Amino acid sequence: MEISFCGKNVLITGAAGYLGKALASAYCRSGAKTLLLLEVPEQKEKLEMLAAQLRQTGHQPTVKTYYADLTCIQEVLSTTQQVKEEGIGVDVLVNNAGVNVLQKAVEVAEDMWDYIVDLNLKGGFFLTQQIARDSLLERKGNVVFISSQHGMVGNHMRAPYCASKSGLLGLVRALTADWSAFDVRINAVSPTYIINDGNREMLTSAEYKRKYLQHIPLKRYTEPEDVASAVLFISSNCASMITGQNLVVDGGYTAV
Ligand SMILES: NC(=O)c1ccc[n+]([C@@H]2O[C@H](COP(=O)([O-])OP(=O)(O)OC[C@H]3O[C@@H](n4cnc5c(N)ncnc54)[C@H](O)[C@@H]3O)[C@@H](O)[C@H]2O)c1
């Protein structure tokens, strides 16, 4: 079966980020009708540039851009209200925005905990809740949360990150219990370290190869496109019986 999003409206958060761009491009290539791209206002220039590029592709999707700080629920609600007023129903929601700040557990202050957990877990939940109320449930849509291998296993300097990404896996199961009755599917995708232009030099240094790469059985970092492929699969009709799951894109990191 071919993966196709023809006629589908896809909302992606953190869309100007490394994985966000790969996701937006992949849904565009797979024929999505409307791409709804959400970012923080600080990323406006980058997001508008991406939107312009996507509009010029042969696929010619409608590309809409939205700006909100997902740690602020008021901004989440005003953005979802804007989407609703524009009459756009969401078929696929990819909660991709997220942050990690490396810090020793004994040094994590409350505001840092709140920032990481509010963005990675709380913001995604309230965005999903409102989109579900407005359109996703009636459209039998589906939701993907980008978790991490660090939602499944612990690692140094990542207490709030691991807690938030683990929390997403629990949220996936809870929403599956609530929303399967509406034929809505909820899944997570959990990548290992994603190599990108911002971290390539660091990740390929001798130190990081020893610290990180050594622990990945396939001995390579994942590319944003590998993760995007997994997200497209799990949000497509090819995965129509898969819900409540966590698709791990980690080269075997959590298996051994
Ligand atoms: N990079 C990795 O190695 C890795 C590994 C596993 C999982 N992940 C997860 O993948 C997702 C994408 O990460 P990435 O590597 O593309 O990083 P990235 O920093 O390039 O992308 C994250 C995006 O989220 C946006 N964002 C940040 N704060 C926000 C806020 N308050 N409200 C709305 N948007 C906000 C940023 O502007 C950015 O564009 C994240 O959820 C991350 O935790 C990343």
The ligand as a MOL file (V3000), in Angstrom:
LIG
                    3D

  0  0  0     0  0            999 V3000
M  V30 BEGIN CTAB
M  V30 COUNTS 44 48 0 0 0
M  V30 BEGIN ATOM
M  V30 1 N 17.8710 16.0500 18.1960 0
M  V30 2 C 17.8740 14.8390 18.7480 0
M  V30 3 O 18.9140 14.1630 18.8650 0
M  V30 4 C 16.5770 14.2490 19.2220 0
M  V30 5 C 16.5570 12.9250 19.6600 0
M  V30 6 C 15.3560 12.3660 20.0910 0
M  V30 7 C 14.1990 13.1370 20.0780 0
M  V30 8 N 14.2500 14.4250 19.6570 0 CHG=1
M  V30 9 C 13.0130 15.1960 19.6600 0
M  V30 10 O 12.7080 15.5510 18.3290 0
M  V30 11 C 11.9400 16.7750 18.3240 0
M  V30 12 C 12.5450 17.7470 17.3110 0
M  V30 13 O 13.8760 18.0230 17.6880 0
M  V30 14 P 14.9680 18.6510 16.7020 0
M  V30 15 O 16.1680 17.8220 16.8080 0
M  V30 16 O 14.3770 18.9290 15.3700 0 CHG=-1
M  V30 17 O 15.2820 20.0070 17.4770 0
M  V30 18 P 15.0700 21.5200 17.0380 0
M  V30 19 O 15.5230 22.3590 18.1870 0
M  V30 20 O 15.6940 21.7530 15.7100 0
M  V30 21 O 13.4790 21.6330 16.8780 0
M  V30 22 C 12.6180 21.9200 17.9320 0
M  V30 23 C 11.6730 23.0080 17.4860 0
M  V30 24 O 10.7720 23.3100 18.5690 0
M  V30 25 C 10.5490 24.7050 18.5770 0
M  V30 26 N 10.1990 25.2050 19.9010 0
M  V30 27 C 11.0560 25.4100 20.9430 0
M  V30 28 N 10.3960 25.9530 21.9770 0
M  V30 29 C 9.1110 26.0870 21.5910 0
M  V30 30 C 7.9680 26.6220 22.2190 0
M  V30 31 N 8.0130 27.1020 23.4750 0
M  V30 32 N 6.7870 26.6120 21.5400 0
M  V30 33 C 6.7460 26.1400 20.2550 0
M  V30 34 N 7.8120 25.6320 19.6110 0
M  V30 35 C 8.9850 25.6160 20.2650 0
M  V30 36 C 11.9060 25.3060 18.1770 0
M  V30 37 O 11.7700 26.6500 17.7030 0
M  V30 38 C 12.4140 24.3210 17.1630 0
M  V30 39 O 12.1310 24.7290 15.8460 0
M  V30 40 C 11.9420 17.2650 19.7740 0
M  V30 41 O 10.7440 16.8940 20.4080 0
M  V30 42 C 13.1130 16.5170 20.3960 0
M  V30 43 O 12.9930 16.3480 21.7970 0
M  V30 44 C 15.4030 15.0010 19.2200 0
M  V30 END ATOM
M  V30 BEGIN BOND
M  V30 1 1 1 2
M  V30 2 2 2 3
M  V30 3 1 2 4
M  V30 4 1 4 5
M  V30 5 2 4 44
M  V30 6 2 5 6
M  V30 7 1 6 7
M  V30 8 2 7 8
M  V30 9 1 8 9
M  V30 10 1 8 44
M  V30 11 1 9 10
M  V30 12 1 9 42
M  V30 13 1 10 11
M  V30 14 1 11 12
M  V30 15 1 11 40
M  V30 16 1 12 13
M  V30 17 1 13 14
M  V30 18 2 14 15
M  V30 19 1 14 16
M  V30 20 1 14 17
M  V30 21 1 17 18
M  V30 22 2 18 19
M  V30 23 1 18 20
M  V30 24 1 18 21
M  V30 25 1 21 22
M  V30 26 1 22 23
M  V30 27 1 23 24
M  V30 28 1 23 38
M  V30 29 1 24 25
M  V30 30 1 25 26
M  V30 31 1 25 36
M  V30 32 1 26 27
M  V30 33 1 26 35
M  V30 34 2 27 28
M  V30 35 1 28 29
M  V30 36 1 29 30
M  V30 37 2 29 35
M  V30 38 1 30 31
M  V30 39 2 30 32
M  V30 40 1 32 33
M  V30 41 2 33 34
M  V30 42 1 34 35
M  V30 43 1 36 37
M  V30 44 1 36 38
M  V30 45 1 38 39
M  V30 46 1 40 41
M  V30 47 1 40 42
M  V30 48 1 42 43
M  V30 END BOND
M  V30 END CTAB
M  END
